[in-house]
Amino acid sequence: MSDYSVILIHKHAPAKPMLGAPCNGCGVCCASAPCPVSAFLLKHREGGCCALVWDQTTRQYRCGMLLTPSHYCGWLPKSLNTVTSKLIRRWIAVGVGCDSEAQISAQAD
């Protein structure tokens, strides 16, 4: 068992912020491990989240479950996207700060 894993991040993604600093959309947390939402609703247990979405305009990663929950949970009516997004924001503590303890080392292309 190795002490590291490899995650792929868009080359224009912002650098991972320090632990506790505001989220900047770097995507490291979601690319490296499932959050409670991904584990519970998407039955995702390890590795990168399938709901991690790259936004080319802002050059940031976004949570697809926040943007359009019904896209990832087919059983969820689109009419509940707004209320579900609000619940998910609280569940993953959006705005609280970076909670990923992942240590990053860049690799050349």
C-alpha positions as CSV (number, residue, x, y, z in Angstrom):
1,M,0.0,0.0,0.0
2,S,1.5,3.3,-1.0
3,D,1.4,6.5,1.0
4,Y,0.2,8.6,-1.9
5,S,-2.3,8.6,-4.7
6,V,-2.5,10.4,-8.0
7,I,-5.3,12.8,-8.8
8,L,-5.8,14.6,-12.1
9,I,-6.6,18.3,-11.9
10,H,-7.1,20.7,-14.7
11,K,-4.0,22.6,-15.5
12,H,-5.8,26.0,-15.0
13,A,-7.3,25.1,-11.6
14,P,-6.2,27.4,-8.8
15,A,-3.7,26.1,-6.3
16,K,-5.1,24.3,-3.2
17,P,-5.6,26.8,-0.4
18,M,-4.2,26.3,3.1
19,L,-6.3,24.3,5.5
20,G,-9.1,26.6,6.9
21,A,-8.7,29.2,4.1
22,P,-11.7,30.0,1.9
23,C,-12.5,27.5,-0.9
24,N,-11.2,28.7,-4.2
25,G,-12.6,25.8,-6.4
26,C,-9.3,24.0,-6.8
27,G,-11.1,20.6,-6.8
28,V,-8.5,18.7,-4.8
29,C,-10.9,17.6,-2.0
30,C,-13.5,16.2,-4.4
31,A,-10.9,14.7,-6.7
32,S,-9.2,12.8,-3.9
33,A,-12.0,11.5,-1.6
34,P,-15.8,11.4,-1.5
35,C,-17.6,13.9,0.7
36,P,-20.6,12.9,2.8
37,V,-23.0,13.8,0.0
38,S,-21.2,11.7,-2.5
39,A,-20.9,8.8,-0.1
40,F,-24.6,8.9,0.9
41,L,-26.5,9.9,-2.2
42,L,-24.2,8.7,-5.0
43,K,-22.9,5.6,-3.0
44,H,-19.4,6.7,-3.7
45,R,-16.8,5.2,-1.4
46,E,-13.3,6.1,-2.6
47,G,-11.5,8.1,-5.3
48,G,-12.7,11.2,-7.1
49,C,-16.3,12.3,-7.2
50,C,-18.3,11.8,-10.4
51,A,-20.2,15.1,-9.6
52,L,-17.0,17.2,-9.8
53,V,-17.6,19.7,-12.6
54,W,-15.0,21.9,-14.3
55,D,-16.2,25.5,-15.1
56,Q,-14.1,26.8,-18.0
57,T,-15.5,30.3,-17.6
58,T,-14.4,30.8,-14.0
59,R,-11.5,28.2,-14.2
60,Q,-12.8,26.6,-11.0
61,Y,-14.2,23.2,-10.0
62,R,-17.8,23.2,-8.8
63,C,-20.0,20.6,-7.1
64,G,-22.5,19.2,-9.6
65,M,-24.7,18.1,-6.7
66,L,-24.9,21.8,-5.7
67,L,-25.6,22.9,-9.3
68,T,-28.1,20.3,-10.5
69,P,-28.8,17.6,-7.9
70,S,-31.4,15.9,-10.1
71,H,-28.9,15.3,-12.8
72,Y,-26.9,13.0,-10.5
73,C,-29.9,11.6,-8.5
74,G,-32.3,10.6,-11.2
75,W,-35.0,9.9,-8.7
76,L,-35.0,13.5,-7.5
77,P,-37.5,15.8,-9.3
78,K,-36.0,18.9,-10.9
79,S,-38.5,21.0,-9.0
80,L,-36.5,20.1,-5.8
81,N,-33.1,21.2,-7.1
82,T,-33.1,24.5,-5.2
83,V,-34.1,23.2,-1.8
84,T,-31.8,20.2,-2.3
85,S,-28.9,22.4,-3.2
86,K,-29.5,24.4,0.0
87,L,-29.4,21.3,2.1
88,I,-26.3,20.0,0.4
89,R,-24.6,23.4,1.0
90,R,-25.1,22.9,4.7
91,W,-24.1,19.2,4.6
92,I,-20.7,19.9,3.0
93,A,-20.2,23.1,4.9
94,V,-19.9,25.4,1.9
95,G,-18.2,28.7,3.0
96,V,-16.6,27.2,6.1
97,G,-13.2,26.8,4.6
98,C,-10.9,24.2,3.1
99,D,-11.0,21.0,5.1
100,S,-8.8,18.9,2.8
101,E,-5.6,17.7,4.4
102,A,-4.3,16.5,1.1
103,Q,-0.6,17.4,0.5
104,I,-0.1,18.4,-3.1
105,S,3.0,18.0,-5.2
106,A,2.8,19.1,-8.8
107,Q,4.1,16.9,-11.6
108,A,5.4,18.3,-14.9
109,D,3.3,17.7,-18.0
